[in-house]
Amino acid sequence: MLVIPKRMAELLSLSEGSMVKITAFKDRMIIEPIPDAVWLSIHGEKVTRITLEELEGESIERQKEYGE
């Protein structure tokens, strides 16, 4: 488990369970948020179309991950 200071988490819009990418270097690390499907559907670059049914399916799958 990785604990990120509250203020930094707020600045990056991270919440408990958020996915992040960690890149380690010799003397430092970089933590980058990995946007989920819902965030991407609202804010991300539009490269394809998704139906509401597909989006709901993704939401259900993600909820199952958090429920386990």
C-alpha positions as CSV (number, residue, x, y, z in Angstrom):
1,M,0.0,0.0,0.0
2,L,1.2,3.5,-0.8
3,V,0.0,6.5,1.2
4,I,0.1,9.8,-0.5
5,P,-0.3,13.1,1.5
6,K,-3.8,14.3,1.3
7,R,-3.0,17.7,-0.3
8,M,-1.0,16.0,-3.1
9,A,-3.8,13.5,-3.7
10,E,-6.3,16.3,-4.0
11,L,-4.0,18.1,-6.5
12,L,-3.8,15.0,-8.6
13,S,-7.5,14.1,-8.1
14,L,-6.5,10.8,-6.6
15,S,-8.8,8.9,-4.2
16,E,-8.5,5.6,-2.4
17,G,-8.1,2.8,-4.9
18,S,-6.9,5.1,-7.7
19,M,-4.5,3.5,-10.1
20,V,-1.0,5.1,-10.5
21,K,2.1,4.4,-12.5
22,I,5.3,4.5,-10.5
23,T,8.6,5.0,-12.3
24,A,11.7,4.5,-10.2
25,F,15.1,6.2,-10.8
26,K,18.3,5.9,-8.9
27,D,17.5,8.7,-6.4
28,R,13.8,9.5,-7.0
29,M,10.4,8.2,-8.2
30,I,7.6,9.6,-10.3
31,I,4.0,8.8,-9.5
32,E,1.5,9.4,-12.3
33,P,-2.3,8.9,-12.1
34,I,-3.7,6.4,-14.5
35,P,-7.1,7.7,-15.5
36,D,-10.0,5.2,-15.5
37,A,-12.5,4.7,-18.2
38,V,-15.1,7.1,-16.8
39,W,-12.5,9.9,-16.4
40,L,-11.3,9.3,-20.0
41,S,-14.8,9.3,-21.4
42,I,-15.3,12.8,-19.9
43,H,-11.9,14.4,-20.2
44,G,-9.8,12.2,-22.5
45,E,-9.0,12.6,-26.2
46,K,-11.8,11.2,-28.3
47,V,-10.4,8.4,-30.5
48,T,-13.4,6.1,-30.6
49,R,-17.0,5.9,-29.6
50,I,-18.5,3.9,-26.7
51,T,-22.1,3.2,-26.0
52,L,-23.7,3.8,-22.6
53,E,-24.2,0.1,-22.3
54,E,-20.4,-0.5,-22.8
55,L,-19.6,2.2,-20.3
56,E,-22.0,0.7,-17.8
57,G,-20.3,-2.7,-18.3
58,E,-16.9,-1.2,-17.6
59,S,-18.4,0.5,-14.5
60,I,-19.7,-2.8,-13.2
61,E,-16.4,-4.6,-13.8
62,R,-14.5,-1.8,-11.9
63,Q,-17.0,-2.1,-9.0
64,K,-16.4,-5.8,-8.8
65,E,-12.6,-5.1,-8.5
66,Y,-13.2,-2.8,-5.6
67,G,-15.7,-5.2,-4.0
68,E,-13.3,-8.1,-3.7
